[in-house]
Amino acid sequence: MSARPRVHAGPAASEGSGRTGRRPLGRGGTRPFPALCRAGRKVGGRRRDHSAGFPSFPHGGNGRPHCRGREAGSRKSGITPHCCGAAVSTRSCTLFRPATTGECGRNGAMACPGRVWSDFQVSEEEILIKRLLDAGYAVREVKKASGGVIAISGLVTLADDSPVFAKTLLGPDRDIFTVEAAGLTELRETGGAITPEVLCASPRLLVLEKMQPRRDDERFWEQLAHTVAALHTSTTAERFGWHRPGWLGRLRQDNTWDSDGHAFLAERRILRWLSEPLVEAAFDAAERQALERLCAALPELVPDRPPCLTHGDLWQENIVATADGAPVLIDPAVSYNWPEIDLSMLWCSPRPPASDRFFAVYEEITGIDDGWRDRMDLFHLRELLSVIAHDDDDWGAAEAVRRIIAPFRRDGGPARM
């Protein structure tokens, strides 16, 4: 395939991290969640006045707390988290501060008498604000990132006017953010890539250093080729996998160690998706058997080489930049795997014309064999199956899978792609 069967609805590059945007949202702008209230009543509409019903209290600290659950490499800062928070002032001049013990009740009760957060619906910005307050951040403003689906994300201005990028999840607590933080650390410390500094990582909140939008000129993509080539060539290992399970979107990525790369690719990156309900419904028995035959033929289709550290979700929306324009990698799904996992994500996804320079420079630096282009569709099967598994609307991914497995629908030897 020359292009991805669908365009991921990811956040703008300036808005930080991004597998938040793997799936389309399309279900309206608000969701059931605890809400701020005004004078003991629900507040309607997208713009809300949070000033009424809340006391004013002096500001303390610089808006940067020590986050419980932070991982190595994050930055300590000023104030201690409280059990909940209250909002002061209006949307036009918003300053959200952590509440003190005297300003909040048990079980998340807010300053409005008789109301708790779970009584109302609120906007996604307010959900993110609430999670930041719970972590002890004093928030001046939140600008929601466009296209976020798996997570609610946005650019946040703290009370000291410092900018950060933050995201949160609805539903039960999971380790998505702590795994993401660990992946960023691995890419930086082991692979030498530039990644955002992790300021806070907990089951409910991830706060990162704010990055900048990337340039889409040949010079930037050439720099990225050097970054990714260094990542791949300096981290060769003996086993495929990683030391902990990961995530691809909101579904698990099995990183169990394996010394057999073909078995790892087949069982943990391709066939693993067949048990997902939406994937099971998308393909009939003959198609599933064709996919299994393709996996059985992997030793004939993919050269056997040592694995290296891979980003795992390296499409264009997960590439941003530092203030001086250097490439930055975000939102990884790391593991030790063959480098084609990363190359296929870029090759098969929508990308600007200048990105052709990336592949030319990467090929020159690494000396990868001439047949790597022929393997791009095969490695992209993992992404296509993940798209199907995540959403009722697969954006053409099932048809793309059918085209790839078509040569394996009949018994006999595999057809070269």
HELIX and SHEET records of a PDB file:
HELIX    1   1 ALA A   13  GLU A   15  5                                   3    
HELIX    2   2 ARG A   19  GLY A   21  5                                   3    
HELIX    3   3 ARG A   91  CYS A   93  5                                   3    
HELIX    4   4 THR A  101  GLU A  103  5                                   3    
HELIX    5   5 ARG A  106  GLY A  108  5                                   3    
HELIX    6   6 TRP A  117  ASP A  119  5                                   3    
HELIX    7   7 GLU A  124  ASP A  134  1                                  11    
HELIX    8   8 ILE A  176  GLU A  189  1                                  14    
HELIX    9   9 GLU A  218  THR A  233  1                                  16    
HELIX   10  10 GLY A  261  PHE A  264  1                                   4    
HELIX   11  11 LEU A  265  ILE A  270  3                                   6    
HELIX   12  12 LEU A  271  SER A  275  5                                   5    
HELIX   13  13 PRO A  277  ALA A  282  1                                   6    
HELIX   14  14 ALA A  285  ALA A  296  1                                  12    
HELIX   15  15 LEU A  298  LEU A  301  1                                   4    
HELIX   16  16 GLN A  316  ASN A  318  5                                   3    
HELIX   17  17 GLU A  340  TRP A  347  1                                   8    
HELIX   18  18 PRO A  353  SER A  355  5                                   3    
HELIX   19  19 ASP A  356  THR A  366  1                                  11    
HELIX   20  20 ASP A  370  ARG A  375  5                                   6    
HELIX   21  21 MET A  376  HIS A  390  1                                  15    
HELIX   22  22 ALA A  397  ILE A  405  1                                   9    
HELIX   23  23 ALA A  406  PHE A  408  5                                   3    
SHEET    1   A 2 THR A  30  PRO A  32  0                                        
SHEET    2   A 2 GLN A 121  SER A 123 -1                                        
SHEET    1   B 2 GLY A  85  VAL A  88  0                                        
SHEET    2   B 2 LEU A  95  PRO A  98 -1                                        
SHEET    1   C 5 VAL A 139  LYS A 144  0                                        
SHEET    2   C 5 ILE A 152  LEU A 158 -1                                        
SHEET    3   C 5 PRO A 163  THR A 168 -1                                        
SHEET    4   C 5 LEU A 205  GLU A 209 -1                                        
SHEET    5   C 5 VAL A 198  ALA A 201 -1                                        
SHEET    1   D 2 GLY A 246  LEU A 248  0                                        
SHEET    2   D 2 LEU A 251  GLN A 253 -1                                        
SHEET    1   E 2 CYS A 308  THR A 310  0                                        
SHEET    2   E 2 SER A 335  ASN A 337 -1                                        
SHEET    1   F 2 ILE A 319  ALA A 321  0                                        
SHEET    2   F 2 PRO A 327  LEU A 329 -1                                        
END                                                                             
